[in-house]
Amino acid sequence: MSYSNPTERSYIWPAQNFTSAITRHIKPPVRCTRGVITDLHVSVTTLFTAVTTQGFVNVGIAGDTSKYASLGMGTAAANTAYNARDFAGAIKSDIDLVRDGVSSIQIETVAPTGGAPAGVGDVNLGIAWS
């Protein structure tokens, strides 16, 4: 299998509340060890605050939680959308489980800090595996 004929997978987490950190692990499809993030998207349903620091969606591995991608939410308004392709540097690296010595990746939501942290959104991650 190669990137010319990848196995496309979409991972969807609806109504993620960013007021506390949430981490989920993703295993690749059978016989796949490499991937390209094709989409990292958040549909905002409740306003994000960022009094001290903004909330994030990170894609990475234990020890480097934003190795592959990091999407900052700023003060995103309700009924807006944030996509990693719209922010230079949000997608940082291709996924290579062998190179990185891991068997899964993780996606984590990071809570904004300061004031009264808030933010809810539907998180969508697309990966083309090979």
Backbone as XML, in Angstrom:
<?xml version="1.0"?>
<chain id="A" units="angstrom">
  <residue number="1" name="MET">
    <atom name="N" x="0.838" y="-1.164" z="0.000"/>
    <atom name="CA" x="0.000" y="0.000" z="0.000"/>
    <atom name="C" x="0.891" y="1.238" z="0.000"/>
  </residue>
  <residue number="2" name="SER">
    <atom name="N" x="0.484" y="2.259" z="-0.738"/>
    <atom name="CA" x="1.280" y="3.475" z="-0.810"/>
    <atom name="C" x="0.374" y="4.700" z="-0.751"/>
  </residue>
  <residue number="3" name="TYR">
    <atom name="N" x="1.007" y="5.860" z="-0.723"/>
    <atom name="CA" x="0.217" y="7.091" z="-0.689"/>
    <atom name="C" x="-0.554" y="7.314" z="-1.977"/>
  </residue>
  <residue number="4" name="SER">
    <atom name="N" x="-0.194" y="6.595" z="-3.062"/>
    <atom name="CA" x="-0.957" y="6.721" z="-4.298"/>
    <atom name="C" x="-2.317" y="6.035" z="-4.179"/>
  </residue>
  <residue number="5" name="ASN">
    <atom name="N" x="-2.454" y="5.151" z="-3.207"/>
    <atom name="CA" x="-3.722" y="4.473" z="-2.958"/>
    <atom name="C" x="-3.902" y="4.315" z="-1.443"/>
  </residue>
  <residue number="6" name="PRO">
    <atom name="N" x="-4.028" y="5.435" z="-0.722"/>
    <atom name="CA" x="-4.075" y="5.357" z="0.742"/>
    <atom name="C" x="-5.409" y="4.840" z="1.258"/>
  </residue>
  <residue number="7" name="THR">
    <atom name="N" x="-5.394" y="4.421" z="2.503"/>
    <atom name="CA" x="-6.616" y="4.056" z="3.209"/>
    <atom name="C" x="-7.064" y="5.283" z="3.990"/>
  </residue>
  <residue number="8" name="GLU">
    <atom name="N" x="-8.137" y="5.891" z="3.550"/>
    <atom name="CA" x="-8.644" y="7.117" z="4.181"/>
    <atom name="C" x="-9.500" y="6.768" z="5.395"/>
  </residue>
  <residue number="9" name="ARG">
    <atom name="N" x="-9.244" y="7.466" z="6.496"/>
    <atom name="CA" x="-10.047" y="7.282" z="7.704"/>
    <atom name="C" x="-10.425" y="8.649" z="8.261"/>
  </residue>
  <residue number="10" name="SER">
    <atom name="N" x="-11.667" y="8.765" z="8.713"/>
    <atom name="CA" x="-12.140" y="9.966" z="9.395"/>
    <atom name="C" x="-12.449" y="9.603" z="10.832"/>
  </residue>
  <residue number="11" name="TYR">
    <atom name="N" x="-12.002" y="10.434" z="11.738"/>
    <atom name="CA" x="-12.240" y="10.250" z="13.173"/>
    <atom name="C" x="-13.026" y="11.463" z="13.645"/>
  </residue>
  <residue number="12" name="ILE">
    <atom name="N" x="-14.161" y="11.223" z="14.287"/>
    <atom name="CA" x="-15.063" y="12.305" z="14.652"/>
    <atom name="C" x="-15.407" y="12.216" z="16.132"/>
  </residue>
  <residue number="13" name="TRP">
    <atom name="N" x="-15.252" y="13.347" z="16.811"/>
    <atom name="CA" x="-15.618" y="13.459" z="18.224"/>
    <atom name="C" x="-16.564" y="14.642" z="18.359"/>
  </residue>
  <residue number="14" name="PRO">
    <atom name="N" x="-17.870" y="14.381" z="18.437"/>
    <atom name="CA" x="-18.824" y="15.487" z="18.527"/>
    <atom name="C" x="-18.863" y="16.098" z="19.929"/>
  </residue>
  <residue number="15" name="ALA">
    <atom name="N" x="-19.205" y="17.358" z="19.959"/>
    <atom name="CA" x="-19.466" y="18.105" z="21.208"/>
    <atom name="C" x="-18.365" y="17.939" z="22.253"/>
  </residue>
  <residue number="16" name="GLN">
    <atom name="N" x="-17.116" y="18.157" z="21.834"/>
    <atom name="CA" x="-16.000" y="18.076" z="22.781"/>
    <atom name="C" x="-15.940" y="19.350" z="23.615"/>
  </residue>
  <residue number="17" name="ASN">
    <atom name="N" x="-16.002" y="19.177" z="24.914"/>
    <atom name="CA" x="-15.946" y="20.306" z="25.838"/>
    <atom name="C" x="-14.484" y="20.570" z="26.174"/>
  </residue>
  <residue number="18" name="PHE">
    <atom name="N" x="-13.980" y="21.719" z="25.777"/>
    <atom name="CA" x="-12.569" y="22.048" z="25.946"/>
    <atom name="C" x="-12.248" y="22.611" z="27.329"/>
  </residue>
  <residue number="19" name="THR">
    <atom name="N" x="-13.183" y="22.577" z="28.273"/>
    <atom name="CA" x="-12.895" y="23.131" z="29.597"/>
    <atom name="C" x="-11.962" y="22.247" z="30.410"/>
  </residue>
  <residue number="20" name="SER">
    <atom name="N" x="-11.748" y="21.025" z="29.966"/>
    <atom name="CA" x="-10.749" y="20.156" z="30.581"/>
    <atom name="C" x="-10.110" y="19.311" z="29.476"/>
  </residue>
  <residue number="21" name="ALA">
    <atom name="N" x="-8.897" y="18.883" z="29.704"/>
    <atom name="CA" x="-8.165" y="18.118" z="28.690"/>
    <atom name="C" x="-8.790" y="16.742" z="28.483"/>
  </residue>
  <residue number="22" name="ILE">
    <atom name="N" x="-8.858" y="16.329" z="27.232"/>
    <atom name="CA" x="-9.342" y="14.998" z="26.862"/>
    <atom name="C" x="-8.315" y="14.404" z="25.902"/>
  </residue>
  <residue number="23" name="THR">
    <atom name="N" x="-7.893" y="13.165" z="26.136"/>
    <atom name="CA" x="-6.943" y="12.489" z="25.253"/>
    <atom name="C" x="-7.557" y="11.189" z="24.759"/>
  </residue>
  <residue number="24" name="ARG">
    <atom name="N" x="-7.445" y="10.969" z="23.451"/>
    <atom name="CA" x="-7.922" y="9.730" z="22.841"/>
    <atom name="C" x="-6.795" y="9.152" z="21.995"/>
  </residue>
  <residue number="25" name="HIS">
    <atom name="N" x="-6.759" y="7.819" z="21.904"/>
    <atom name="CA" x="-5.715" y="7.142" z="21.133"/>
    <atom name="C" x="-6.303" y="6.549" z="19.868"/>
  </residue>
  <residue number="26" name="ILE">
    <atom name="N" x="-5.512" y="6.569" z="18.806"/>
    <atom name="CA" x="-5.935" y="6.055" z="17.505"/>
    <atom name="C" x="-4.912" y="5.035" z="17.034"/>
  </residue>
  <residue number="27" name="LYS">
    <atom name="N" x="-5.402" y="3.851" z="16.683"/>
    <atom name="CA" x="-4.555" y="2.830" z="16.060"/>
    <atom name="C" x="-4.793" y="2.899" z="14.555"/>
  </residue>
  <residue number="28" name="PRO">
    <atom name="N" x="-3.761" y="2.678" z="13.768"/>
    <atom name="CA" x="-3.937" y="2.718" z="12.315"/>
    <atom name="C" x="-4.654" y="1.466" z="11.814"/>
  </residue>
  <residue number="29" name="PRO">
    <atom name="N" x="-5.140" y="1.511" z="10.571"/>
    <atom name="CA" x="-5.691" y="0.293" z="9.974"/>
    <atom name="C" x="-4.601" y="-0.784" z="9.879"/>
  </residue>
  <residue number="30" name="VAL">
    <atom name="N" x="-5.007" y="-2.024" z="9.717"/>
    <atom name="CA" x="-4.083" y="-3.159" z="9.617"/>
    <atom name="C" x="-3.074" y="-2.916" z="8.495"/>
  </residue>
  <residue number="31" name="ARG">
    <atom name="N" x="-1.807" y="-3.229" z="8.769"/>
    <atom name="CA" x="-0.681" y="-3.112" z="7.848"/>
    <atom name="C" x="-0.336" y="-1.674" z="7.470"/>
  </residue>
  <residue number="32" name="CYS">
    <atom name="N" x="-0.839" y="-0.707" z="8.177"/>
    <atom name="CA" x="-0.508" y="0.693" z="7.915"/>
    <atom name="C" x="0.364" y="1.231" z="9.049"/>
  </residue>
  <residue number="33" name="THR">
    <atom name="N" x="1.441" y="1.901" z="8.695"/>
    <atom name="CA" x="2.328" y="2.481" z="9.703"/>
    <atom name="C" x="2.636" y="3.952" z="9.429"/>
  </residue>
  <residue number="34" name="ARG">
    <atom name="N" x="2.206" y="4.449" z="8.275"/>
    <atom name="CA" x="2.458" y="5.842" z="7.929"/>
    <atom name="C" x="1.158" y="6.532" z="7.584"/>
  </residue>
  <residue number="35" name="GLY">
    <atom name="N" x="1.124" y="7.840" z="7.805"/>
    <atom name="CA" x="-0.087" y="8.575" z="7.496"/>
    <atom name="C" x="0.180" y="10.043" z="7.212"/>
  </residue>
  <residue number="36" name="VAL">
    <atom name="N" x="-0.772" y="10.640" z="6.530"/>
    <atom name="CA" x="-0.761" y="12.069" z="6.249"/>
    <atom name="C" x="-2.077" y="12.639" z="6.782"/>
  </residue>
  <residue number="37" name="ILE">
    <atom name="N" x="-1.975" y="13.679" z="7.591"/>
    <atom name="CA" x="-3.193" y="14.330" z="8.084"/>
    <atom name="C" x="-3.789" y="15.119" z="6.924"/>
  </residue>
  <residue number="38" name="THR">
    <atom name="N" x="-4.984" y="14.733" z="6.519"/>
    <atom name="CA" x="-5.660" y="15.395" z="5.404"/>
    <atom name="C" x="-6.634" y="16.454" z="5.877"/>
  </residue>
  <residue number="39" name="ASP">
    <atom name="N" x="-7.046" y="16.375" z="7.157"/>
    <atom name="CA" x="-7.981" y="17.358" z="7.679"/>
    <atom name="C" x="-7.938" y="17.359" z="9.200"/>
  </residue>
  <residue number="40" name="LEU">
    <atom name="N" x="-7.943" y="18.527" z="9.778"/>
    <atom name="CA" x="-8.139" y="18.712" z="11.218"/>
    <atom name="C" x="-9.043" y="19.922" z="11.330"/>
  </residue>
  <residue number="41" name="HIS">
    <atom name="N" x="-10.258" y="19.681" z="11.767"/>
    <atom name="CA" x="-11.314" y="20.683" z="11.673"/>
    <atom name="C" x="-12.120" y="20.712" z="12.970"/>
  </residue>
  <residue number="42" name="VAL">
    <atom name="N" x="-12.463" y="21.901" z="13.429"/>
    <atom name="CA" x="-13.329" y="22.050" z="14.594"/>
    <atom name="C" x="-14.492" y="22.961" z="14.217"/>
  </residue>
  <residue number="43" name="SER">
    <atom name="N" x="-15.709" y="22.437" z="14.346"/>
    <atom name="CA" x="-16.919" y="23.233" z="14.184"/>
    <atom name="C" x="-17.310" y="23.712" z="15.574"/>
  </residue>
  <residue number="44" name="VAL">
    <atom name="N" x="-17.179" y="24.997" z="15.802"/>
    <atom name="CA" x="-17.387" y="25.577" z="17.129"/>
    <atom name="C" x="-18.880" y="25.734" z="17.406"/>
  </residue>
  <residue number="45" name="THR">
    <atom name="N" x="-19.315" y="25.222" z="18.559"/>
    <atom name="CA" x="-20.716" y="25.356" z="18.950"/>
    <atom name="C" x="-20.900" y="26.269" z="20.156"/>
  </residue>
  <residue number="46" name="THR">
    <atom name="N" x="-19.851" y="26.459" z="20.949"/>
    <atom name="CA" x="-19.878" y="27.367" z="22.101"/>
    <atom name="C" x="-18.591" y="28.177" z="22.102"/>
  </residue>
  <residue number="47" name="LEU">
    <atom name="N" x="-18.703" y="29.468" z="22.294"/>
    <atom name="CA" x="-17.589" y="30.404" z="22.291"/>
    <atom name="C" x="-16.380" y="29.893" z="23.068"/>
  </residue>
  <residue number="48" name="PHE">
    <atom name="N" x="-15.191" y="30.072" z="22.489"/>
    <atom name="CA" x="-13.942" y="29.752" z="23.173"/>
    <atom name="C" x="-13.404" y="30.997" z="23.859"/>
  </residue>
  <residue number="49" name="THR">
    <atom name="N" x="-12.932" y="30.838" z="25.082"/>
    <atom name="CA" x="-12.243" y="31.920" z="25.773"/>
    <atom name="C" x="-10.743" y="31.685" z="25.662"/>
  </residue>
  <residue number="50" name="ALA">
    <atom name="N" x="-9.994" y="32.757" z="25.881"/>
    <atom name="CA" x="-8.530" y="32.642" z="25.844"/>
    <atom name="C" x="-7.946" y="33.785" z="26.669"/>
  </residue>
  <residue number="51" name="VAL">
    <atom name="N" x="-8.346" y="33.874" z="27.928"/>
    <atom name="CA" x="-7.894" y="34.977" z="28.776"/>
    <atom name="C" x="-6.380" y="34.939" z="28.946"/>
  </residue>
  <residue number="52" name="THR">
    <atom name="N" x="-5.821" y="33.783" z="29.284"/>
    <atom name="CA" x="-4.372" y="33.646" z="29.442"/>
    <atom name="C" x="-3.778" y="32.882" z="28.268"/>
  </residue>
  <residue number="53" name="THR">
    <atom name="N" x="-4.278" y="31.671" z="28.005"/>
    <atom name="CA" x="-3.838" y="30.897" z="26.846"/>
    <atom name="C" x="-5.058" y="30.321" z="26.136"/>
  </residue>
  <residue number="54" name="GLN">
    <atom name="N" x="-4.916" y="30.107" z="24.849"/>
    <atom name="CA" x="-6.020" y="29.558" z="24.057"/>
    <atom name="C" x="-6.107" y="28.041" z="24.190"/>
  </residue>
  <residue number="55" name="GLY">
    <atom name="N" x="-7.243" y="27.483" z="23.819"/>
    <atom name="CA" x="-7.399" y="26.036" z="23.747"/>
    <atom name="C" x="-6.786" y="25.511" z="22.456"/>
  </residue>
  <residue number="56" name="PHE">
    <atom name="N" x="-6.468" y="24.226" z="22.439"/>
    <atom name="CA" x="-5.850" y="23.597" z="21.270"/>
    <atom name="C" x="-6.449" y="22.228" z="21.019"/>
  </residue>
  <residue number="57" name="VAL">
    <atom name="N" x="-6.320" y="21.773" z="19.776"/>
    <atom name="CA" x="-6.458" y="20.370" z="19.418"/>
    <atom name="C" x="-5.078" y="19.949" z="18.942"/>
  </residue>
  <residue number="58" name="ASN">
    <atom name="N" x="-4.485" y="18.966" z="19.597"/>
    <atom name="CA" x="-3.157" y="18.469" z="19.247"/>
    <atom name="C" x="-3.236" y="17.041" z="18.743"/>
  </residue>
  <residue number="59" name="VAL">
    <atom name="N" x="-2.391" y="16.720" z="17.775"/>
    <atom name="CA" x="-2.249" y="15.352" z="17.285"/>
    <atom name="C" x="-0.774" y="14.991" z="17.415"/>
  </residue>
  <residue number="60" name="GLY">
    <atom name="N" x="-0.496" y="13.923" z="18.158"/>
    <atom name="CA" x="0.895" y="13.559" z="18.368"/>
    <atom name="C" x="1.044" y="12.210" z="19.026"/>
  </residue>
  <residue number="61" name="ILE">
    <atom name="N" x="2.066" y="12.115" z="19.868"/>
    <atom name="CA" x="2.370" y="10.883" z="20.591"/>
    <atom name="C" x="2.651" y="11.253" z="22.038"/>
  </residue>
  <residue number="62" name="ALA">
    <atom name="N" x="2.667" y="10.271" z="22.921"/>
    <atom name="CA" x="3.022" y="10.520" z="24.314"/>
    <atom name="C" x="4.418" y="11.141" z="24.341"/>
  </residue>
  <residue number="63" name="GLY">
    <atom name="N" x="4.595" y="12.169" z="25.102"/>
    <atom name="CA" x="5.883" y="12.845" z="25.179"/>
    <atom name="C" x="6.031" y="13.978" z="24.180"/>
  </residue>
  <residue number="64" name="ASP">
    <atom name="N" x="5.231" y="13.993" z="23.137"/>
    <atom name="CA" x="5.223" y="15.089" z="22.160"/>
    <atom name="C" x="3.809" y="15.158" z="21.584"/>
  </residue>
  <residue number="65" name="THR">
    <atom name="N" x="2.906" y="15.689" z="22.374"/>
    <atom name="CA" x="1.476" y="15.625" z="22.054"/>
    <atom name="C" x="1.073" y="16.439" z="20.834"/>
  </residue>
  <residue number="66" name="SER">
    <atom name="N" x="1.947" y="17.333" z="20.368"/>
    <atom name="CA" x="1.620" y="18.102" z="19.165"/>
    <atom name="C" x="2.616" y="17.830" z="18.038"/>
  </residue>
  <residue number="67" name="LYS">
    <atom name="N" x="3.198" y="16.639" z="18.022"/>
    <atom name="CA" x="4.233" y="16.284" z="17.034"/>
    <atom name="C" x="3.739" y="16.429" z="15.591"/>
  </residue>
  <residue number="68" name="TYR">
    <atom name="N" x="2.502" y="16.021" z="15.324"/>
    <atom name="CA" x="1.991" y="15.996" z="13.963"/>
    <atom name="C" x="1.137" y="17.207" z="13.608"/>
  </residue>
  <residue number="69" name="ALA">
    <atom name="N" x="0.384" y="17.736" z="14.576"/>
    <atom name="CA" x="-0.469" y="18.893" z="14.294"/>
    <atom name="C" x="-0.890" y="19.568" z="15.594"/>
  </residue>
  <residue number="70" name="SER">
    <atom name="N" x="-1.143" y="20.876" z="15.489"/>
    <atom name="CA" x="-1.639" y="21.648" z="16.623"/>
    <atom name="C" x="-2.485" y="22.794" z="16.084"/>
  </residue>
  <residue number="71" name="LEU">
    <atom name="N" x="-3.756" y="22.777" z="16.430"/>
    <atom name="CA" x="-4.696" y="23.792" z="15.963"/>
    <atom name="C" x="-5.166" y="24.617" z="17.149"/>
  </residue>
  <residue number="72" name="GLY">
    <atom name="N" x="-4.751" y="25.891" z="17.198"/>
    <atom name="CA" x="-5.169" y="26.806" z="18.259"/>
    <atom name="C" x="-6.545" y="27.367" z="17.966"/>
  </residue>
  <residue number="73" name="MET">
    <atom name="N" x="-7.355" y="27.486" z="19.016"/>
    <atom name="CA" x="-8.733" y="27.914" z="18.843"/>
    <atom name="C" x="-8.945" y="29.406" z="19.112"/>
  </residue>
  <residue number="74" name="GLY">
    <atom name="N" x="-7.954" y="30.104" z="19.664"/>
    <atom name="CA" x="-8.102" y="31.535" z="19.920"/>
    <atom name="C" x="-9.372" y="31.840" z="20.693"/>
  </residue>
  <residue number="75" name="THR">
    <atom name="N" x="-10.068" y="32.861" z="20.265"/>
    <atom name="CA" x="-11.371" y="33.203" z="20.864"/>
    <atom name="C" x="-12.451" y="32.907" z="19.835"/>
  </residue>
  <residue number="76" name="ALA">
    <atom name="N" x="-12.488" y="31.679" z="19.373"/>
    <atom name="CA" x="-13.424" y="31.267" z="18.327"/>
    <atom name="C" x="-14.868" y="31.506" z="18.759"/>
  </residue>
  <residue number="77" name="ALA">
    <atom name="N" x="-15.611" y="32.131" z="17.892"/>
    <atom name="CA" x="-17.031" y="32.398" z="18.166"/>
    <atom name="C" x="-17.864" y="31.167" z="17.843"/>
  </residue>
  <residue number="78" name="ALA">
    <atom name="N" x="-19.014" y="31.086" z="18.493"/>
    <atom name="CA" x="-19.951" y="29.995" z="18.194"/>
    <atom name="C" x="-20.356" y="30.074" z="16.721"/>
  </residue>
  <residue number="79" name="ASN">
    <atom name="N" x="-20.633" y="28.922" z="16.145"/>
    <atom name="CA" x="-21.067" y="28.801" z="14.748"/>
    <atom name="C" x="-19.999" y="29.237" z="13.753"/>
  </residue>
  <residue number="80" name="THR">
    <atom name="N" x="-18.735" y="29.004" z="14.113"/>
    <atom name="CA" x="-17.631" y="29.222" z="13.181"/>
    <atom name="C" x="-16.873" y="27.912" z="13.035"/>
  </residue>
  <residue number="81" name="ALA">
    <atom name="N" x="-15.950" y="27.887" z="12.096"/>
    <atom name="CA" x="-15.163" y="26.676" z="11.861"/>
    <atom name="C" x="-13.691" y="27.034" z="11.806"/>
  </residue>
  <residue number="82" name="TYR">
    <atom name="N" x="-12.869" y="26.182" z="12.393"/>
    <atom name="CA" x="-11.426" y="26.320" z="12.347"/>
    <atom name="C" x="-10.866" y="25.088" z="11.663"/>
  </residue>
  <residue number="83" name="ASN">
    <atom name="N" x="-9.993" y="25.304" z="10.672"/>
    <atom name="CA" x="-9.398" y="24.204" z="9.935"/>
    <atom name="C" x="-7.889" y="24.383" z="9.901"/>
  </residue>
  <residue number="84" name="ALA">
    <atom name="N" x="-7.153" y="23.327" z="10.168"/>
    <atom name="CA" x="-5.692" y="23.403" z="10.218"/>
    <atom name="C" x="-5.100" y="23.902" z="8.902"/>
  </residue>
  <residue number="85" name="ARG">
    <atom name="N" x="-5.731" y="23.626" z="7.794"/>
    <atom name="CA" x="-5.209" y="24.065" z="6.494"/>
    <atom name="C" x="-5.225" y="25.594" z="6.359"/>
  </residue>
  <residue number="86" name="ASP">
    <atom name="N" x="-6.006" y="26.267" z="7.205"/>
    <atom name="CA" x="-6.096" y="27.731" z="7.162"/>
    <atom name="C" x="-5.017" y="28.414" z="7.992"/>
  </residue>
  <residue number="87" name="PHE">
    <atom name="N" x="-4.225" y="27.644" z="8.738"/>
    <atom name="CA" x="-3.216" y="28.206" z="9.631"/>
    <atom name="C" x="-1.843" y="27.621" z="9.291"/>
  </residue>
  <residue number="88" name="ALA">
    <atom name="N" x="-0.948" y="28.470" z="8.802"/>
    <atom name="CA" x="0.398" y="28.019" z="8.444"/>
    <atom name="C" x="1.062" y="27.354" z="9.641"/>
  </residue>
  <residue number="89" name="GLY">
    <atom name="N" x="1.625" y="26.185" z="9.422"/>
    <atom name="CA" x="2.343" y="25.467" z="10.472"/>
    <atom name="C" x="1.483" y="24.631" z="11.394"/>
  </residue>
  <residue number="90" name="ALA">
    <atom name="N" x="0.167" y="24.639" z="11.218"/>
    <atom name="CA" x="-0.703" y="23.846" z="12.103"/>
    <atom name="C" x="-0.465" y="22.344" z="11.900"/>
  </residue>
  <residue number="91" name="ILE">
    <atom name="N" x="-0.264" y="21.924" z="10.652"/>
    <atom name="CA" x="0.101" y="20.526" z="10.376"/>
    <atom name="C" x="1.617" y="20.497" z="10.262"/>
  </residue>
  <residue number="92" name="LYS">
    <atom name="N" x="2.254" y="19.775" z="11.177"/>
    <atom name="CA" x="3.701" y="19.858" z="11.338"/>
    <atom name="C" x="4.485" y="18.739" z="10.660"/>
  </residue>
  <residue number="93" name="SER">
    <atom name="N" x="3.923" y="17.537" z="10.613"/>
    <atom name="CA" x="4.706" y="16.390" z="10.163"/>
    <atom name="C" x="3.795" y="15.264" z="9.710"/>
  </residue>
  <residue number="94" name="ASP">
    <atom name="N" x="4.307" y="14.451" z="8.788"/>
    <atom name="CA" x="3.624" y="13.206" z="8.453"/>
    <atom name="C" x="3.756" y="12.254" z="9.633"/>
  </residue>
  <residue number="95" name="ILE">
    <atom name="N" x="2.882" y="11.273" z="9.683"/>
    <atom name="CA" x="2.894" y="10.265" z="10.733"/>
    <atom name="C" x="3.738" y="9.085" z="10.272"/>
  </residue>
  <residue number="96" name="ASP">
    <atom name="N" x="4.654" y="8.641" z="11.117"/>
    <atom name="CA" x="5.448" y="7.450" z="10.830"/>
    <atom name="C" x="5.643" y="6.700" z="12.152"/>
  </residue>
  <residue number="97" name="LEU">
    <atom name="N" x="4.827" y="5.692" z="12.359"/>
    <atom name="CA" x="4.842" y="4.977" z="13.638"/>
    <atom name="C" x="6.148" y="4.231" z="13.873"/>
  </residue>
  <residue number="98" name="VAL">
    <atom name="N" x="6.764" y="3.711" z="12.808"/>
    <atom name="CA" x="8.029" y="2.993" z="12.950"/>
    <atom name="C" x="9.128" y="3.976" z="13.354"/>
  </residue>
  <residue number="99" name="ARG">
    <atom name="N" x="9.250" y="5.066" z="12.633"/>
    <atom name="CA" x="10.261" y="6.086" z="12.945"/>
    <atom name="C" x="10.120" y="6.588" z="14.380"/>
  </residue>
  <residue number="100" name="ASP">
    <atom name="N" x="8.868" y="6.761" z="14.814"/>
    <atom name="CA" x="8.603" y="7.339" z="16.130"/>
    <atom name="C" x="8.533" y="6.293" z="17.238"/>
  </residue>
  <residue number="101" name="GLY">
    <atom name="N" x="8.639" y="5.009" z="16.889"/>
    <atom name="CA" x="8.680" y="3.940" z="17.877"/>
    <atom name="C" x="7.402" y="3.786" z="18.688"/>
  </residue>
  <residue number="102" name="VAL">
    <atom name="N" x="6.258" y="4.006" z="18.031"/>
    <atom name="CA" x="4.960" y="3.897" z="18.711"/>
    <atom name="C" x="4.015" y="3.033" z="17.884"/>
  </residue>
  <residue number="103" name="SER">
    <atom name="N" x="2.923" y="2.592" z="18.503"/>
    <atom name="CA" x="1.941" y="1.787" z="17.787"/>
    <atom name="C" x="0.620" y="2.514" z="17.607"/>
  </residue>
  <residue number="104" name="SER">
    <atom name="N" x="0.514" y="3.730" z="18.163"/>
    <atom name="CA" x="-0.705" y="4.518" z="18.011"/>
    <atom name="C" x="-0.354" y="5.999" z="18.117"/>
  </residue>
  <residue number="105" name="ILE">
    <atom name="N" x="-1.292" y="6.832" z="17.699"/>
    <atom name="CA" x="-1.139" y="8.271" z="17.888"/>
    <atom name="C" x="-2.213" y="8.713" z="18.869"/>
  </residue>
  <residue number="106" name="GLN">
    <atom name="N" x="-2.115" y="9.946" z="19.309"/>
    <atom name="CA" x="-3.150" y="10.447" z="20.213"/>
    <atom name="C" x="-3.617" y="11.811" z="19.744"/>
  </residue>
  <residue number="107" name="ILE">
    <atom name="N" x="-4.864" y="12.079" z="20.022"/>
    <atom name="CA" x="-5.439" y="13.391" z="19.785"/>
    <atom name="C" x="-5.871" y="13.907" z="21.145"/>
  </residue>
  <residue number="108" name="GLU">
    <atom name="N" x="-5.552" y="15.168" z="21.407"/>
    <atom name="CA" x="-5.867" y="15.719" z="22.715"/>
    <atom name="C" x="-6.464" y="17.100" z="22.550"/>
  </residue>
  <residue number="109" name="THR">
    <atom name="N" x="-7.435" y="17.399" z="23.384"/>
    <atom name="CA" x="-7.938" y="18.755" z="23.484"/>
    <atom name="C" x="-7.305" y="19.375" z="24.717"/>
  </residue>
  <residue number="110" name="VAL">
    <atom name="N" x="-6.860" y="20.606" z="24.565"/>
    <atom name="CA" x="-6.213" y="21.333" z="25.654"/>
    <atom name="C" x="-7.106" y="22.499" z="26.033"/>
  </residue>
  <residue number="111" name="ALA">
    <atom name="N" x="-7.400" y="22.614" z="27.318"/>
    <atom name="CA" x="-8.301" y="23.658" z="27.801"/>
    <atom name="C" x="-7.656" y="25.034" z="27.734"/>
  </residue>
  <residue number="112" name="PRO">
    <atom name="N" x="-8.441" y="26.066" z="27.386"/>
    <atom name="CA" x="-7.934" y="27.420" z="27.516"/>
    <atom name="C" x="-7.768" y="27.734" z="29.005"/>
  </residue>
  <residue number="113" name="THR">
    <atom name="N" x="-6.920" y="28.707" z="29.317"/>
    <atom name="CA" x="-6.712" y="29.036" z="30.728"/>
    <atom name="C" x="-7.028" y="30.503" z="30.995"/>
  </residue>
  <residue number="114" name="GLY">
    <atom name="N" x="-7.231" y="30.787" z="32.278"/>
    <atom name="CA" x="-7.546" y="32.142" z="32.709"/>
    <atom name="C" x="-9.034" y="32.411" z="32.663"/>
  </residue>
  <residue number="115" name="GLY">
    <atom name="N" x="-9.501" y="33.270" z="33.556"/>
    <atom name="CA" x="-10.925" y="33.596" z="33.577"/>
    <atom name="C" x="-11.762" y="32.355" z="33.799"/>
  </residue>
  <residue number="116" name="ALA">
    <atom name="N" x="-12.846" y="32.247" z="33.054"/>
    <atom name="CA" x="-13.725" y="31.080" z="33.110"/>
    <atom name="C" x="-13.572" y="30.325" z="31.793"/>
  </residue>
  <residue number="117" name="PRO">
    <atom name="N" x="-12.687" y="29.307" z="31.742"/>
    <atom name="CA" x="-12.449" y="28.592" z="30.481"/>
    <atom name="C" x="-13.743" y="28.071" z="29.867"/>
  </residue>
  <residue number="118" name="ALA">
    <atom name="N" x="-13.863" y="28.258" z="28.557"/>
    <atom name="CA" x="-15.048" y="27.790" z="27.847"/>
    <atom name="C" x="-14.658" y="27.410" z="26.429"/>
  </residue>
  <residue number="119" name="GLY">
    <atom name="N" x="-15.487" y="26.605" z="25.814"/>
    <atom name="CA" x="-15.315" y="26.223" z="24.422"/>
    <atom name="C" x="-15.805" y="24.812" z="24.181"/>
  </residue>
  <residue number="120" name="VAL">
    <atom name="N" x="-16.687" y="24.674" z="23.188"/>
    <atom name="CA" x="-17.201" y="23.366" z="22.794"/>
    <atom name="C" x="-17.197" y="23.319" z="21.271"/>
  </residue>
  <residue number="121" name="GLY">
    <atom name="N" x="-16.776" y="22.189" z="20.723"/>
    <atom name="CA" x="-16.779" y="22.044" z="19.278"/>
    <atom name="C" x="-16.746" y="20.592" z="18.854"/>
  </residue>
  <residue number="122" name="ASP">
    <atom name="N" x="-17.172" y="20.356" z="17.625"/>
    <atom name="CA" x="-17.113" y="19.032" z="17.012"/>
    <atom name="C" x="-15.748" y="18.908" z="16.342"/>
  </residue>
  <residue number="123" name="VAL">
    <atom name="N" x="-14.953" y="17.921" z="16.756"/>
    <atom name="CA" x="-13.593" y="17.742" z="16.247"/>
    <atom name="C" x="-13.597" y="16.643" z="15.189"/>
  </residue>
  <residue number="124" name="ASN">
    <atom name="N" x="-12.997" y="16.942" z="14.039"/>
    <atom name="CA" x="-12.894" y="15.989" z="12.938"/>
    <atom name="C" x="-11.434" y="15.880" z="12.512"/>
  </residue>
  <residue number="125" name="LEU">
    <atom name="N" x="-10.938" y="14.656" z="12.397"/>
    <atom name="CA" x="-9.566" y="14.410" z="11.969"/>
    <atom name="C" x="-9.600" y="13.429" z="10.818"/>
  </residue>
  <residue number="126" name="GLY">
    <atom name="N" x="-8.958" y="13.782" z="9.709"/>
    <atom name="CA" x="-8.841" y="12.899" z="8.564"/>
    <atom name="C" x="-7.394" y="12.481" z="8.381"/>
  </residue>
  <residue number="127" name="ILE">
    <atom name="N" x="-7.157" y="11.195" z="8.172"/>
    <atom name="CA" x="-5.808" y="10.680" z="7.944"/>
    <atom name="C" x="-5.837" y="9.733" z="6.745"/>
  </residue>
  <residue number="128" name="ALA">
    <atom name="N" x="-4.875" y="9.924" z="5.842"/>
    <atom name="CA" x="-4.663" y="8.991" z="4.732"/>
    <atom name="C" x="-3.523" y="8.070" z="5.170"/>
  </residue>
  <residue number="129" name="TRP">
    <atom name="N" x="-3.856" y="6.808" z="5.468"/>
    <atom name="CA" x="-2.881" y="5.832" z="5.973"/>
    <atom name="C" x="-2.297" y="5.004" z="4.837"/>
  </residue>
  <residue number="130" name="SER">
    <atom name="N" x="-1.064" y="4.590" z="5.004"/>
    <atom name="CA" x="-0.474" y="3.643" z="4.038"/>
    <atom name="C" x="0.476" y="2.721" z="4.787"/>
  </residue>
</chain>
